[in-house]
Amino acid sequence: MTTRTKIAGAVLGAAVAGALALVPLTDDGSADDADTGNVVLGASEKEAVPSFTATDWVSYGDQVAVVRVTGEHELRGPGEEAGTDEDYLARTIDLQVKEHVWARSGAPALPSKVSVTADGWRLKDGARKELGSPDSSRLEVGHDYVITFARFSDGAWSPLGSGGVLPYDHGRVGEGEFQGEPVTVDAYRSAWEERLVTGDEEPMAFRSVGKAATGVQGILRSTTPDATAARYFGLDPAARYEKVAGVSEPADTFCSVAAPLAVSEDSRHTPDELASVLTDLAGLAGQDASALRAYATSLEAAADAGASAPVDDTARKASVTRIERECGTDVGGLLPTDPEGDSGDDGGSQGGSKG
């Protein structure tokens, strides 16, 4: 993480989704909550990584395994209690790996036991109902599944997405639990056949229905990953898909770099952090960068010498004028605001007087 990113206090994430080879559940591609007896199906949501096809699995997945759900747990924050009207109660589940099916070359090893977050419950008027997702298994205790797993940037293992979970009771894809209800192989095949789109790659759920895990393995071994994804196997699945989708962070501009310096009650930065941002600004300022560089240098010197060391006040004032004139951003006195890195100047608050 760069100093400037730390000051900004935000991480740029891509909310991107793959083009799933499915017919939308409604005309606008969304679904209202559907009550199907014991289970409420929430609205369809786009996911950060596509997960429905064999190409998706080998491009973004790390491991595929047969697992059994051995336990489930309510997931509440400390002191959190259900509300009186309507609430969502999250759930974690425990998975026991029964059989390894496929692994991407160079992928990390999948632990024998994994705990993941899954669809939970809707609480309404004191009653609890199971919540599920359209076109996916809810992951119920006692059932078996074939799951494509990915390890994400925080080190956590998780199913790649809703399309990466297949019911697998009695050793056959399509038998077991689907959308929170029991399903047979024939019913599972029919459900996916209705969702096929001519010209699109068939979902793994349809291609593997009725097969044993060895059949899933054969499909994956004969599937070539996306060429761009293969070049970025060192990245986690979400970052890898950003490369495939062509999503990138916008180029820095003088004012985008200066934005974190705006006066804010929450802004806190040390002399070194402020100097780092000013140095970046100087690199984008063209020929008129002398004041920014001089002020950054004096901040670094002050940080090395101690809190009582003076800074270049002339360069500071010129830097304030430059940033506010060019960007219209109120940067106050443009002095360090982190108490641990306070310069000792009584005007050292970011909201202090100018000049």
Secondary structure, DSSP 8 states (H G I E B T S, - for coil): --HHHHHHT-----------SS--SSTTS----EEETTEEE------SS--SBHHHHHHH-SEEEEEEEEEEEEE--TT----SSEEEEEEEEEEEEEEEEEE-TT-----SEEEEEEEEEEEETTEEEEEE-TTS----TT-EEEEEEEE-TTS-EEES-GGGEEEBGGG-TTBEEETTEEE-HHHHHHHHHTT--TTS--BHHHHHTT--HHHHHHHHHT----HHHHHTTTS-HHHHHHHHHT-------HHHHHGGGS--TT----HHHHHHHHHHHHHHSTT--HHHHHHHHHHHHHHHH-TT----HHHHHHHHHHHHHHH----TT-----GGG--S-TT-STTS---
